[in-house]
Amino acid sequence: MSKILLSFIISLLVLTGCGGGSDSSNNPSDSSNTPPEVDTNLLSIKLPTVEGRELITDIASLDLNQDGVNDLVLVRIGSDYAGDVYFQALINSGNDTFEDQTSSYFRNVNFKGYSWVEKIYLVDLNNDGKLDIVSHHDQSHFEEVKPMLQKLDGEFEFINLGGFNDIGSFVPIDADNDGDIDLMVHMIDNFNDPIERNLNWKLLVNNLVETGSLSFSLGNGAIPNFKGLDNSTFIYSPAVLDINFDGLNDIFYGGPKYDSQFVDEIIPYSVLINEGANSFIDASNNVIVGSLGLTHVREISAADFNGDTYMDILISSHGYDSGAFSGERNQLLLGDGTGKLLLDESKQQPFNYLGFTHSHDFGDIDGDGDIDIILSDITGSDVDGQAPIQILLNDGNANFSRRSTSIEIDTGSPYIVSTKLTDLNGDGFLDLVVGGDDLKHPAVVVWNDGSGSF
């Protein structure tokens, strides 16, 4: 959730009666759109907590100690949105327990200053076979967390960006198709002036392949900037994919409008098409068909959901970040093979519920060879607060069936802020890791029984 107190929000939700108690005349819903709740009894484990760093904004899975099993990195901040960002390293023991070894893996990384990291990308920046971390901020007009290299022993350290400090928020992309990872960077200039506010994009070109060492230079191509109020001010988890099949990676992103507070208006998605020679163009109107956008995009992912070899886009949104927090419908855009992304209404039914959807992940959770989806909701007009996880099972052609699932997270209704699918016990099934917003709703692992139930 954006920088307002989740605890305040939940209290307000109780007072206003939303999360299922909204006026049905304003939020139409038919009974066929409400899936049966699944009461699961699978065991879950609570992950180690960090005092003063209870809210978990993102979760990543990688093998930190090279023992053949996946470990976890949790991005944390205080429940009151105060204090420095905190990266927690949890080593998987292999017997369904995790040990906090943050002091070994992030001991030389000093996260000074307030930094809201809403997503981390795992990429190999220096081509040494180790996954590095690129942090992305939802908006950047303040100090950002620089990318981190993973050394041979697994420990992380900030990379040397040369003179490129306080340049903005990072998106990893092989922009020039030379085999190393470059960095697209966005920065908000004049943030508090809605007329002069400017979303400024730049490209930092990785010189690794050309010079043999990791260094960055400013790309000399043209990249569009977006001035004024009627643009995405906060940008969440941009997706990198080759939209038009020219061998060059493009960028898809979205986010809410902001004018001293979030604005309750639909904002179109944005598509930056890579033209080569370090240049990008705004092709949003040419690429997106059938969708006007959403009010407050929260997470975006690219995958081939219907098995036609063309990349599709999954967008989750929680809608207007104020008022009754009634939520917003999520969307699936399908690649049509011509460089366009289409909203196919015949595929949308499982996404057409009002949920305050804060995160998602995808993978083959039922072992049938196609890509399924997990959506997590904090609240919403069509969401039972006791069943915040939506499981969308794929038939292989992007026809999804949805069911809501209860997950035990300590006591009370679970407020899930982040979601990750990964196999943590080596049984070949993707388990579910969810991160809450305080000590009452901590991070837990819920085991997959092999059929897609948790």
Summary of the structure (lengths in Angstrom):
residues: 454
radius of gyration: 20.8
end to end distance: 24.3
largest distance: 63.0
contacts: 1525
relative contact order: 0.15
helix: 7%
strand: 36%
